[in-house]
């Protein structure tokens, strides 16, 4: 004859199984809805980036992806943390013509290699190698956010190659601990799916770090989506 404790354990096990089934069904439904959209967005992103028509230079630091277009004084564009040359093109989209823009994907972005021991100083040295390859003596530079750090080194270490520097919301060199923690940064930026999910779910909240609330609130819903795409998913802009 079963004891009360045995009956209680049996009821708990049944409840746990039901909960597990509910979780599995819920996750399956979410994935069935989310994964197709993720795959569509990723395919569109890759197609858009491929259509840019960039080139690759084999430097001593590995491959460097670049695009040189336009006419006029050469301006090297160093993008931020959320994009490669695609974001660089968005950065200059409001600046107008009259310049020859040299877009570069920094170490580890898109088709650019990631050296074993990357640093902003080495990124600056990679810029110089690329300029030598292209036969360009000196350039103006634009650095956005994390892309500004290597330009400090570029201007300081190679003053004859830098004609002028513009920084947009840029970070500065220094021994600072990353926020959020490094393991979280690696998890988010090391996974296309996690990054895409983060932007899809929290894009509006994340935008508060870069856009004044008054400005963001003044935009239409379509303008907000376009701005979020440009900030975090530059290929979609």
N, C-alpha and C positions, 0 to 999 in steps of 0.2 A: 504494500500500500504506500503510495507516494507521500512523503512528508510535506508539511507546509513550506519548508525551506526549498525543497525541490520544485514545488509548484511555483514559488516566487521566482526562482532562478529561470525556470522555463518561460515564464511570462516576460522576464527581462530580456532573455535571448530572442524571443519572438519580436519584442519591441525594437531591439537592436537591428534585427534583420530587416524589419519594415523600414526603419530609418535609413539603413544602408541602401535599400532598394529605391527609396525616395531620392536620396542623394545621387545615386547613379543615373536615375531617369532624368533628374533636373539637369545634371551636368551634360548628359547626352543631348538633351533638347537645346541647351545653350550652345554647345559646340556645333550642333547641326545648323543653328542660325548664324553663329559668329564666324565659323571657319570659312564658309563660302565668301563672305564679305571681306574677310582678311586676305584670302587668296586673290580676290579680284583687285583689291587695293594694292597688294604687293606686286601683282603682275603689271598693273597700270604704272606703278612706280618704276619698275625696272625698264619698261618700255619707254617711259618718258626720259629717264636718265640715259638710256642707250641712244635715244634720238638726239641728244645734245651734240654728239659728234666729237667727243673729247679725244685726246691723244695721250700716249703713255711714253714717258722718258725713263730709260734705265739709268738711274743714278747710283752712286756708291752706297746710298741708303736703301736701295730697292726701287721699285717702280714708283713713278710720280705721275699722277693723272693731271692733265692741264688742258685748258682751252684758251686760245688767244684769238680775239675777234675785235673788230672795230678799227677806227683810224684815229690817230692823234697820239699824245703823250701816253706812255704805257703806265697802267695802274695795276699793280698786283693786288688781288683780293684774297684775304685770308678769312675763311668762313668760321662760324661759331661751332658749338658742340653738337648741333642737331642737323647737320647736313654737310654735303661736300660741295663740288662746283655747282650743283643745282641751287644750293642756298646762296652761293656767291652771286649767281645770276639774279636771284631775287633781291639781294642787297643792293645791286646797282640798277635795278629796274626803274627806280625813281630818280636816278641821278642824271639821266639824259645822255646824249651822245657827246661827241667831241673828244673821246678818249679811246684808247686801245686797251681793253681789259684783259688781263692775264689771270684767269681763274685757276686756282690750284686746290686739289683735294689734299688736305693735310694727312699726315701719317695715319694709316688705318682706315681712311674713309674711301668708300666706293672702290675705285681701282688702284688706289695708292697702297703701297706695302706698309706694314708695321715693323720697323726695325726691332731688334731684340732689346735695345736700350734707348727708346725714343726720349727726346727732351725738346723744349722750345728752342734751345740753342742749336741743336742738330737740325731742327726743322728750318731754322734760318739759314743754316749752311746748305740745306737741300734747295732752298730758294735760289741761292747763289749759283749752285750747279746748274739749275734749270735755266737761269738767265744766261749763263755762259753757253749752254747748249743752243739757246735761241739767238745768241749774238746780241743780246740786249745789255747795254752798259749800266744803266741806272733806271730806277722806276719810282713812281709814287706808290704808296701802299695804303690800303684800307683794311682795318682789322675789326671784325665784329666779335664781341663777347670773348670766348676762349681763343679765338683766332688772333687776338691782339698780342698775346704774350710772346709769340715767336717774332712778331714785328719789332718789339722792343729790342730783342737780341739782334735782329737784322739791322736796325738803325744804329745800334751801339757797336756791333762787331764789324759791320761793313758800311761805315758812314759814306764812303764814296759811291755806294750803290743805291743809297736811299735819298731821293730828292725831296721827299716830304711824307708826312704820315697823318692819317685820319683814323681816329679810333671811335667805335660806336659801342657804348656800354661795355667797354673792354675790361678784362681782368689785368692784373699786373703781376710780374714775376715775384715769387716769394715762397717761403716755406710755410704753406698753410695746409691744414688738414681738409680733405674734401668733405663737403656736406651735400647730400647725405653720405653715410659711411661708404667706403670704397667697395665693399662687397655688394651693397645695394646698387651702386652705380654700374658695377659689372653685370649684375643680374638684369637690370633694365636695358642698358645700352648694348649688352651682349646678346640680346634676344630680339629678333624682329617682332615676334608675336607679343612679348611683354611690353615692348616699347609702343607698338601700335595700340595695344589695349589701354595703356596708360594715357596716351593722348586722346583716344576715343572717349574714354570715361571721364578724364579729369582735365581735358584741354582748356576749358574755360577757367578753371581754378588756377591752373599752371600759368595762364596768361597774365595773371595778376603780378607775377614776378617781373614782367617785362613791359606791360602796358598800364598806363594810368587808368584807374577805375573810371574816371570821368570820360576818358577817350573811348574805352571799351564799351561803356554803356550807351554812348552816342551812336554806335554802329548798328546797322541792321543785322538781322540774323545771318543773312548771306555774307555780309562783310565780315562778321565775326568768324564764320567758318573759314572764309578765305584767309583771314589773318592767322588763324590757328594752323591751317595747313602750311602757310608760308613760314611760320616760326618753327614748327616741329616736323612737318612733312613737306619740305620745300618742293619736292617733286610734284606735289599736287596743285601747286599754285598756277 
